């Protein structure tokens, strides 16, 4: 893989960069872990808290931020004999992070998995055909990372 040439500055200032905005929105540990859990179907506050071990005040704040950012949808549910409580589901915006989160999972498998079989894999729905994250061009052909170039819009 080719190296990225040395640059003194990024071609796009952080305050004008959508990657920087995305990192601001989802880039902290707890937020990413909440999104990961939601991707696997966790919806309720107590379930997020039990799975992640996140302090309740931190979890509450991150869920609020994810709802405000449009990544999660908050709605009420009521178990028999209990009061109504909120649950959080991925919005279409949140679901669109699936390829990124799967790609990050596969990156972790390759670089952090110490050669062990990954604990989870992904297949095409309705088959056992394994999938992997990749870049493709408009004709559907795979593009290797070293074939990608950035194009600045003026």
BELLIN-V224267 format. One record per pair of residues at least 24 apart in sequence whose C-alpha atoms are under 7 Angstrom apart, sorted by the first residue. I is the first residue (numbers start at 1). J is the second residue. D is the distance in whole Angstrom. If there is no record, write none. Layout:
<<I:J:D> <I:J:D>>
This chain:
<<1:146:5> <2:146:6> <31:62:6> <38:89:7> <38:90:7> <43:87:5> <43:88:5> <43:89:6> <44:86:7> <44:87:5> <44:88:6> <45:87:7> <99:133:7> <102:133:7> <103:133:5>>
